[in-house]
Amino acid sequence: METTHRLSARVMRQRLNAAALPMLIALALAFPAHAADPATPPAKAKSMQELLDASQASDWRALDPANTLYLELAGGRVVIELAPAFAPQHVANIRTLAKEGYWNGMSINRSQDNFVVQWGDPAEDEKDRKAIGSAKAKLPAEFARSSDGLPFHLLPDKDGWAAQVGFSDGFPAARDPAEKQAWLAHCYGAVGAGRDVAADSSNGTELYVVTGQSPRQLDRNITTVGRVVQGMELLSVLPRGTGPLGFYEKAEQRVPIKSIRLASEVPEAERTSLQVLRTDTPLFDELVEARRNRRDDFYKRPAGHIDLCNVPLPTRDPDKS
């Protein structure tokens, strides 16, 4: 019985080897011996800068002047892209406020360490506050929107704050397929509309910019209206306020705002020449992977993961490209 068992196993191995032979031949033809040669170094992965240097004009997009704000400070210009797809009523109000010069001569009144800077009317008494002109005094909360029909470019990694994260027309965003909702993420540079306790107590007159570690706990709790695309360094270096929540305690500590204007209201010759990288292209996917798994000489262990708020969003001056 034992001899018969051994003979059957040997015959079986021979038959398996015969069946595998055609597959081995096919693999050998598909992958020649020199491809597996350890002396042949693998192709070097491109860096983010190399990818950008090889980009085409179609990989970039211009900002819409009608949805671009210029915040003018003594140190320079902060360029903000508004997101009407996510907060249409707030954006409409902000555009009206900017057109009517609401913020001109006001100030940045708050700079809280590792959190936000905020601007608006510094008057504490309601009767002393500046009239908002033809802008609406009351708006609904716009914390999230329907994800139906919304362009959404997924990232490959999981997120602790949402079922899915990615980019929607250049904005870091998240969505929940079960609830069919999408919303903007509170990443560094996000612009939000300050509010009181009531969800519908914001109207766009008080705006803030995230200048610290991304406070994603604010997602779907505050209306996010856009993001800073250029000039973050002018906000992130502002002196921290010494009052509660980083508010400046003295009027002379506040940072004067020269003006906040829509780019469409600024003469073309005075506009900032700026393009932003599209987030719905194969090039962008390559860029994400280049940052997700850094392979330059400094990095000894690729991370294999990237957080939504750590994905870079490059800009360029098309006149110099």
Number of C-alpha atoms within 10 A of each C-alpha: 5 6 7 8 9 11 10 11 11 11 11 12 11 12 11 11 12 11 11 11 11 11 11 12 11 10 11 11 10 10 11 10 9 9 12 11 9 8 8 9 9 9 6 8 15 16 17 19 12 11 15 17 10 9 14 9 11 9 17 19 18 15 19 12 17 13 19 23 26 26 21 17 18 10 10 13 19 20 23 26 24 28 22 14 15 26 22 14 19 29 22 16 21 27 22 19 23 22 15 16 16 22 23 18 13 20 21 24 22 28 30 23 18 14 18 27 26 22 22 23 19 18 11 8 7 8 8 10 12 14 11 17 12 10 20 16 14 13 15 14 22 22 21 20 17 15 18 10 6 14 11 22 20 18 19 18 14 14 15 9 13 17 12 21 28 25 21 23 16 19 23 25 25 27 24 15 14 7 9 11 16 25 27 32 29 26 24 21 24 24 27 25 24 20 19 9 7 8 15 16 16 24 24 28 21 18 21 23 28 26 25 16 14 20 16 17 11 14 20 19 14 22 28 32 28 29 27 21 20 20 17 19 12 14 21 21 10 17 17 19 20 16 13 10 14 19 19 22 14 11 10 8 17 21 20 17 18 17 18 25 24 24 22 16 15 14 8 11 7 8 14 16 14 17 19 19 22 22 25 18 14 11 19 22 15 16 22 22 21 19 19 19 16 19 17 13 6 7 10 9 9 13 12 12 15 18 15 24 19 14 19 13 17 15 16 17 12 14 8 6 7
